[in-house]
Amino acid sequence: VQLQASGGGLVQPGGSLRLSCVASGFTFSNYWMYWVRQAPGKEFEWVAVINSYGMSTWYAESVEGRFTISRDNAKNIVYLQMNSLKSEDTALYYCASAPGPGPMRPKKLEDFEYWGQGTQVTVSS
């Protein structure tokens, strides 16, 4: 099983990034997909979740209206479009998965069945 996240980088406040996560080794369409983040000195935070067929999405209050999660089950990819980025969005972003229906408001990576290595997002001028 692999979850390979990419797309992170350094961006100025107000900018945009799109994260991608390619999944392999499990039946992607049976799993809810998540983006979560961890910043030094801050608590683990779930960011967004999308159900198995992409019909429903949920977002943390801190990113609602700025981030959009989507998935392509034909390509086994989940995306996170991040707009209007703020310095407080700086973190290591992980994609993670759980059999549907997955956990709402997970507290740690171990709440998921699978997770990847993370991609760093730094928002700074």
N, C-alpha and C positions, 0 to 999 in steps of 0.2 A: 504494500500500500504506500502510495506517495501523494502528498499534497505539496505542490511546488508553487510557492507564491513569488510574484515578481511585480515590478512597476514602481517600487518605492524610490525615494530620492530626496533631494533638497529642493524646496519650492518656497517662494516668497509668500507672505501672508496675502490672502485673497486669491491665490492661485489654485490650480487644479491638478489632480493626478488621477490616473486610473490604475487600480491594482487588478491583477489577474491571478487566478489560482487554477492550475491544471491538476486534475485528479486522475489517479489510476489505481488499479488493483481492487476495486470494489464497485458494486452496482450503483453508480452515481445517482441515477434517477430515483433510487429508494431512500436517499439521504437528504435531510435538511442540511443546508450549508450556512456557515457563519463566518463573519469577520469579527475578530476580537483584537484588543490591543493591550499592551503593557508598556508603561513608561517608567523610567527609574524613579523610585520614591513614590509612585502612585499605585493605586489599587488596579487590579485586573478589571478591564471593562469590556463587556460585550458591546459591539457596535451595531451590527445588523444581522438579520437572519432571513432566510428565504426558504419556503417550503419546497417539497420534492419537485413539483412541476412549475414552480415559479409563480403560482397564483396568488400567494400571500407573502408579504414582507413586513418586518417589524424593525424599528430603529430605536436606539437609545435617544433620550431627549437631547443629549448634547450634540447629536449630529442630524437630528430630524430636519428635513428641508434642505440640507446641504449635501448629504451622501445618498447614493442610490445603489442598492444591491441588485444584481441580475444574474441569470445563469443561462447556459446553453447546454442542454442535456445531450445534444448530438455530438458536442465536442468535449464534454466533461470539464467544462470551465465555469468558474464563478467569478464575477467581477465586482469591484467596488469603485464606483465613480465618486470622487471626492472633489467638491467645489467649495469655493469660499473658505479655503483652509485657514485655520488659526494656529497660533503658536501652541495652544493647548492640545492640538491634534498630533503633536510630535510624539511618536511612540513606535514600538516594534509591532507591526500588524501581522496577525496570524490568520490563516483560514483554517477552519475546523469543520468536522462533520459528525452527525449523529443520525441514527436511523429515525425516520419519521414516525410519529411526531417527536421532535427533539426537545431538549430542555429550553425553557424560557428563562431568561436572565441567568445564564450560567455564571458560576463564580470563579472557576479555575479551568485550566486546560484539561485536567483529568475528568471533567464532566462530559467530555466528548469521547467518541470512539477513536477518531483519528484527528491529527493536526499536523501542520507543516512546520517549516523551520523559521518562518517569519520574514518580512521585508521591512526595512527601516524607512520611516517617513519622518523627515525633518522639515519643519516649517519655521523659517527664519529669514530675516532681511539681512 
